Amino acid sequence: MAADRQTVLAWLADLAATIVSDVDDLADVTARIAAAPALDSAAFATEALALMRIIAESVTAPDDFDRISVPAMATGETAKASEILVAMGAAIAGCRAEWPSRPAARRARSRVSSAGDAGAEAAGTLGGDGADLYAWLSAVTAISCRLISEIAADAAPVIRIETGISLPSTVLAYQLYGDAARADALVDLAGSATPMVMPTQFDALAS
C-alpha cells in the first residue's frame, strides 16, 4: 500500500508520546519509528502494525482508547493504511481500557466493530495481497467484541439521579456510595462543569 510514510509515522509518534507510559517501551517505539523510513514496503507495513500493537497494549484509560482514530490529514492510500492500523489498535485497546460503566463498554464495543469493518474494507482493496489481512482483522475484531461484551456484562450499570437541588460532588458521592473519594468519577460521568455544583439530574454508576 502506497501510504505516506511520514504521515503514518508522525501519527504513530504522537500516539506513542501520549499513550505509552513505560519508559523502555516508549524508547523502543521512538527508535523504531526513526528507523522505519528505510524499510521496504512489506517490512514497513509489518513494522507499522507492530508499533500500533505496542501503543494499543499501553492503553488503560478510555481517553487513550478514543485517541486511536484515523488522523485528519490522512487521505487516499494513507487513510486506508490508517484504517487498517486503527482496526487492530482499537481491537486491542478496547479490551485493555478500564471502562467505568456498562454503557461505556458497550460504546467501545460499537467503535471497535465499526473500526474493524473499515479496516477490513481497506484491506479488501489490496486484492490478493490483502486477503489474509482481511481475514485476520475480521477475526481480531470479532474476538475483541466478544471480550468487551463480557466486560460490559460485569461492569456496573448506570442509573439516573435526580436530587431536586444542586449539591457538591463529594456529598453526593458519600450519599450514593459511602465514599466521598469517588467524587471525581461522579463528576466525569455526569459531565458536570464543576465539582462544587452538580446538576440536579445526572447519570451515575449504580454501585
KEVO-694834 format. One record per residue (C-alpha): residue number from 0; residue in three letters; x, z, y. Coordinates in Angstrom, 3 decimals, m for minus. Layout:
+-----+--------+----------+----------+----------+
: num : residu :       c1 :       c3 :       c2 :
+-----+--------+----------+----------+----------+
: NUM :    ALA :        X :        Z :        Y :
...
+-----+--------+----------+----------+----------+
END
This chain:
+-----+--------+----------+----------+----------+
: num : residu :       c1 :       c3 :       c2 :
+-----+--------+----------+----------+----------+
:   0 :    MET :    0.000 :    0.000 :    0.000 :
:   1 :    ALA :    1.488 :   m1.111 :    3.310 :
:   2 :    ALA :    0.839 :    2.108 :    5.235 :
:   3 :    ASP :    2.619 :    3.013 :    8.469 :
:   4 :    ARG :    5.147 :    5.447 :    7.063 :
:   5 :    GLN :    5.883 :    7.171 :   10.369 :
:   6 :    THR :    2.191 :    7.885 :   10.975 :
:   7 :    VAL :    1.769 :    9.325 :    7.479 :
:   8 :    LEU :    4.953 :   11.381 :    7.682 :
:   9 :    ALA :    4.184 :   12.728 :   11.166 :
:  10 :    TRP :    0.738 :   13.776 :    9.945 :
:  11 :    LEU :    2.181 :   15.489 :    6.861 :
:  12 :    ALA :    4.793 :   17.215 :    9.010 :
:  13 :    ASP :    2.102 :   18.568 :   11.340 :
:  14 :    LEU :    0.040 :   19.812 :    8.405 :
:  15 :    ALA :    3.061 :   21.477 :    6.843 :
:  16 :    ALA :    4.063 :   23.200 :   10.073 :
:  17 :    THR :    0.543 :   24.602 :   10.433 :
:  18 :    ILE :   m0.341 :   25.441 :    6.827 :
:  19 :    VAL :    2.821 :   26.130 :    4.820 :
:  20 :    SER :    3.842 :   29.755 :    5.344 :
:  21 :    ASP :    6.534 :   30.075 :    2.670 :
:  22 :    VAL :    9.917 :   29.535 :    4.347 :
:  23 :    ASP :   11.515 :   27.841 :    1.337 :
:  24 :    ASP :    8.556 :   25.519 :    0.768 :
:  25 :    LEU :    8.499 :   24.532 :    4.440 :
:  26 :    ALA :   12.238 :   23.813 :    4.419 :
:  27 :    ASP :   11.802 :   21.699 :    1.273 :
:  28 :    VAL :    8.925 :   19.724 :    2.781 :
:  29 :    THR :   10.810 :   19.182 :    6.037 :
:  30 :    ALA :   13.897 :   17.863 :    4.234 :
:  31 :    ARG :   11.855 :   15.567 :    2.011 :
:  32 :    ILE :    9.910 :   14.155 :    4.962 :
:  33 :    ALA :   13.206 :   13.371 :    6.685 :
:  34 :    ALA :   14.444 :   11.503 :    3.596 :
:  35 :    ALA :   11.178 :    9.694 :    2.778 :
:  36 :    PRO :   11.612 :    6.630 :    5.068 :
:  37 :    ALA :   14.488 :    5.410 :    2.880 :
:  38 :    LEU :   12.372 :    5.308 :   m0.293 :
:  39 :    ASP :   10.922 :    2.118 :   m1.730 :
:  40 :    SER :    7.143 :    1.657 :   m1.617 :
:  41 :    ALA :    6.343 :    3.119 :   m5.033 :
:  42 :    ALA :    8.638 :    6.099 :   m4.550 :
:  43 :    PHE :    7.257 :    6.696 :   m1.049 :
:  44 :    ALA :    3.672 :    6.794 :   m2.347 :
:  45 :    THR :    4.645 :    9.259 :   m5.080 :
:  46 :    GLU :    6.544 :   11.423 :   m2.596 :
:  47 :    ALA :    3.646 :   11.468 :   m0.130 :
:  48 :    LEU :    1.330 :   12.716 :   m2.877 :
:  49 :    ALA :    3.868 :   15.385 :   m3.857 :
:  50 :    LEU :    4.184 :   16.547 :   m0.254 :
:  51 :    MET :    0.404 :   16.764 :    0.136 :
:  52 :    ARG :    0.238 :   18.798 :   m3.066 :
:  53 :    ILE :    2.685 :   21.368 :   m1.671 :
:  54 :    ILE :    0.734 :   21.578 :    1.570 :
:  55 :    ALA :   m2.630 :   21.919 :   m0.190 :
:  56 :    GLU :   m1.314 :   24.595 :   m2.543 :
:  57 :    SER :   m0.365 :   26.641 :    0.538 :
:  58 :    VAL :   m3.959 :   26.778 :    1.797 :
:  59 :    THR :   m5.657 :   30.180 :    1.769 :
:  60 :    ALA :   m7.847 :   30.103 :    4.894 :
:  61 :    PRO :  m10.933 :   27.926 :    5.436 :
:  62 :    ASP :   m9.475 :   26.742 :    8.769 :
:  63 :    ASP :   m6.454 :   25.317 :    6.948 :
:  64 :    PHE :   m8.712 :   23.536 :    4.473 :
:  65 :    ASP :  m10.529 :   21.922 :    7.403 :
:  66 :    ARG :   m7.231 :   20.623 :    8.794 :
:  67 :    ILE :   m6.752 :   18.361 :    5.777 :
:  68 :    SER :   m8.528 :   15.302 :    7.138 :
:  69 :    VAL :   m7.643 :   11.692 :    7.875 :
:  70 :    PRO :   m5.632 :   11.542 :   11.132 :
:  71 :    ALA :   m7.491 :    9.957 :   14.026 :
:  72 :    MET :   m4.676 :    7.495 :   14.719 :
:  73 :    ALA :   m4.748 :    6.061 :   11.192 :
:  74 :    THR :   m6.228 :    2.592 :   10.825 :
:  75 :    GLY :   m6.260 :   m0.160 :    8.215 :
:  76 :    GLU :   m3.944 :    0.419 :    5.272 :
:  77 :    THR :   m2.684 :    3.658 :    6.797 :
:  78 :    ALA :   m6.229 :    5.037 :    6.881 :
:  79 :    LYS :   m6.696 :    4.085 :    3.214 :
:  80 :    ALA :   m3.451 :    5.815 :    2.268 :
:  81 :    SER :   m4.541 :    8.883 :    4.227 :
:  82 :    GLU :   m7.918 :    8.922 :    2.457 :
:  83 :    ILE :   m6.152 :    8.985 :   m0.900 :
:  84 :    LEU :   m3.930 :   11.854 :    0.223 :
:  85 :    VAL :   m6.871 :   13.766 :    1.700 :
:  86 :    ALA :   m8.846 :   13.340 :   m1.529 :
:  87 :    MET :   m6.102 :   15.027 :   m3.513 :
:  88 :    GLY :   m5.318 :   17.607 :   m0.837 :
:  89 :    ALA :   m8.946 :   18.649 :   m0.363 :
:  90 :    ALA :   m9.471 :   18.940 :   m4.122 :
:  91 :    ILE :   m6.520 :   21.327 :   m4.452 :
:  92 :    ALA :   m7.085 :   23.275 :   m1.244 :
:  93 :    GLY :  m10.805 :   23.701 :   m1.864 :
:  94 :    CYS :  m10.042 :   25.771 :   m4.962 :
:  95 :    ARG :   m7.452 :   27.916 :   m3.196 :
:  96 :    ALA :   m9.138 :   28.816 :    0.089 :
:  97 :    GLU :  m10.758 :   32.242 :    0.285 :
:  98 :    TRP :  m14.361 :   31.301 :    1.028 :
:  99 :    PRO :  m16.183 :   34.098 :    2.840 :
: 100 :    SER :  m19.640 :   33.260 :    1.541 :
: 101 :    ARG :  m21.654 :   31.182 :   m0.888 :
: 102 :    PRO :  m22.745 :   28.663 :    1.795 :
: 103 :    ALA :  m19.128 :   28.225 :    2.933 :
: 104 :    ALA :  m18.020 :   27.457 :   m0.622 :
: 105 :    ARG :  m20.868 :   25.000 :   m1.041 :
: 106 :    ARG :  m19.936 :   23.204 :    2.171 :
: 107 :    ALA :  m16.358 :   22.970 :    0.911 :
: 108 :    ARG :  m17.566 :   21.502 :   m2.373 :
: 109 :    SER :  m19.537 :   18.865 :   m0.481 :
: 110 :    ARG :  m16.496 :   17.971 :    1.593 :
: 111 :    VAL :  m14.271 :   17.734 :   m1.497 :
: 112 :    SER :  m16.826 :   15.423 :   m3.104 :
: 113 :    SER :  m17.028 :   13.189 :   m0.020 :
: 114 :    ALA :  m13.237 :   13.077 :    0.357 :
: 115 :    GLY :  m12.915 :   12.240 :   m3.336 :
: 116 :    ASP :  m15.360 :    9.369 :   m3.020 :
: 117 :    ALA :  m13.487 :    7.978 :   m0.003 :
: 118 :    GLY :  m10.126 :    8.332 :   m1.723 :
: 119 :    ALA :  m11.343 :    6.688 :   m4.907 :
: 120 :    GLU :  m12.819 :    3.830 :   m2.891 :
: 121 :    ALA :   m9.482 :    3.353 :   m1.131 :
: 122 :    ALA :   m7.657 :    3.394 :   m4.474 :
: 123 :    GLY :  m10.111 :    0.813 :   m5.768 :
: 124 :    THR :   m8.936 :   m1.659 :   m3.136 :
: 125 :    LEU :   m5.462 :   m1.681 :   m4.698 :
: 126 :    GLY :   m6.596 :   m3.790 :   m7.630 :
: 127 :    GLY :   m4.901 :   m3.229 :  m10.964 :
: 128 :    ASP :   m2.246 :   m1.022 :   m9.378 :
: 129 :    GLY :   m4.930 :    1.391 :   m8.241 :
: 130 :    ALA :   m6.885 :    1.695 :  m11.497 :
: 131 :    ASP :   m5.008 :    4.739 :  m12.782 :
: 132 :    LEU :   m5.048 :    6.336 :   m9.336 :
: 133 :    TYR :   m8.816 :    5.762 :   m9.071 :
: 134 :    ALA :   m9.433 :    7.418 :  m12.430 :
: 135 :    TRP :   m7.089 :   10.306 :  m11.640 :
: 136 :    LEU :   m8.618 :   11.019 :   m8.229 :
: 137 :    SER :  m12.123 :   10.896 :   m9.696 :
: 138 :    ALA :  m11.141 :   13.395 :  m12.404 :
: 139 :    VAL :   m9.377 :   15.741 :   m9.965 :
: 140 :    THR :  m12.374 :   15.676 :   m7.631 :
: 141 :    ALA :  m14.807 :   16.441 :  m10.450 :
: 142 :    ILE :  m12.702 :   19.359 :  m11.683 :
: 143 :    SER :  m12.361 :   20.762 :   m8.165 :
: 144 :    CYS :  m16.101 :   20.548 :   m7.509 :
: 145 :    ARG :  m16.788 :   22.364 :  m10.767 :
: 146 :    LEU :  m14.329 :   25.146 :   m9.910 :
: 147 :    ILE :  m15.723 :   25.529 :   m6.402 :
: 148 :    SER :  m19.231 :   25.746 :   m7.880 :
: 149 :    GLU :  m18.035 :   28.700 :   m9.949 :
: 150 :    ILE :  m16.502 :   30.273 :   m6.837 :
: 151 :    ALA :  m19.774 :   29.768 :   m4.955 :
: 152 :    ALA :  m21.752 :   31.412 :   m7.748 :
: 153 :    ASP :  m19.616 :   34.545 :   m7.456 :
: 154 :    ALA :  m19.480 :   34.589 :   m3.643 :
: 155 :    ALA :  m21.729 :   36.760 :   m1.504 :
: 156 :    PRO :  m24.944 :   35.147 :   m0.263 :
: 157 :    VAL :  m25.744 :   35.016 :    3.447 :
: 158 :    ILE :  m28.722 :   36.853 :    4.919 :
: 159 :    ARG :  m30.416 :   36.620 :    8.323 :
: 160 :    ILE :  m30.090 :   39.717 :   10.512 :
: 161 :    GLU :  m32.484 :   40.478 :   13.364 :
: 162 :    THR :  m31.698 :   43.548 :   15.477 :
: 163 :    GLY :  m34.005 :   43.249 :   18.466 :
: 164 :    ILE :  m31.199 :   44.383 :   20.785 :
: 165 :    SER :  m27.564 :   43.334 :   21.203 :
: 166 :    LEU :  m25.107 :   45.731 :   19.592 :
: 167 :    PRO :  m21.300 :   45.866 :   19.212 :
: 168 :    SER :  m19.967 :   44.249 :   16.053 :
: 169 :    THR :  m18.322 :   47.490 :   14.904 :
: 170 :    VAL :  m21.676 :   49.276 :   14.993 :
: 171 :    LEU :  m23.384 :   46.511 :   13.074 :
: 172 :    ALA :  m20.564 :   46.282 :   10.510 :
: 173 :    TYR :  m20.861 :   50.005 :    9.855 :
: 174 :    GLN :  m24.645 :   49.821 :    9.586 :
: 175 :    LEU :  m24.526 :   46.840 :    7.235 :
: 176 :    TYR :  m21.515 :   47.662 :    5.086 :
: 177 :    GLY :  m20.456 :   51.215 :    5.920 :
: 178 :    ASP :  m17.157 :   49.769 :    7.152 :
: 179 :    ALA :  m16.505 :   49.119 :   10.850 :
: 180 :    ALA :  m13.287 :   47.264 :    9.908 :
: 181 :    ARG :  m15.418 :   44.314 :    8.779 :
: 182 :    ALA :  m16.480 :   43.657 :   12.373 :
: 183 :    ASP :  m14.131 :   40.677 :   12.850 :
: 184 :    ALA :  m15.544 :   38.882 :    9.810 :
: 185 :    LEU :  m19.046 :   39.614 :   11.074 :
: 186 :    VAL :  m18.215 :   38.050 :   14.456 :
: 187 :    ASP :  m16.691 :   34.950 :   12.817 :
: 188 :    LEU :  m19.670 :   34.249 :   10.572 :
: 189 :    ALA :  m22.183 :   34.932 :   13.332 :
: 190 :    GLY :  m20.318 :   32.662 :   15.744 :
: 191 :    SER :  m20.513 :   35.332 :   18.427 :
: 192 :    ALA :  m18.642 :   34.745 :   21.701 :
: 193 :    THR :  m17.648 :   38.403 :   21.982 :
: 194 :    PRO :  m17.427 :   41.309 :   19.502 :
: 195 :    MET :  m18.900 :   43.694 :   22.073 :
: 196 :    VAL :  m22.284 :   41.998 :   22.387 :
: 197 :    MET :  m23.582 :   40.416 :   19.203 :
: 198 :    PRO :  m26.628 :   38.115 :   19.127 :
: 199 :    THR :  m29.957 :   39.683 :   18.239 :
: 200 :    GLN :  m30.288 :   37.177 :   15.386 :
: 201 :    PHE :  m27.329 :   36.074 :   13.264 :
: 202 :    ASP :  m26.161 :   35.342 :    9.716 :
: 203 :    ALA :  m24.139 :   37.919 :    7.800 :
: 204 :    LEU :  m22.874 :   38.443 :    4.272 :
: 205 :    ALA :  m25.352 :   40.229 :    2.054 :
: 206 :    SER :  m22.678 :   42.625 :    0.808 :
+-----+--------+----------+----------+----------+
END
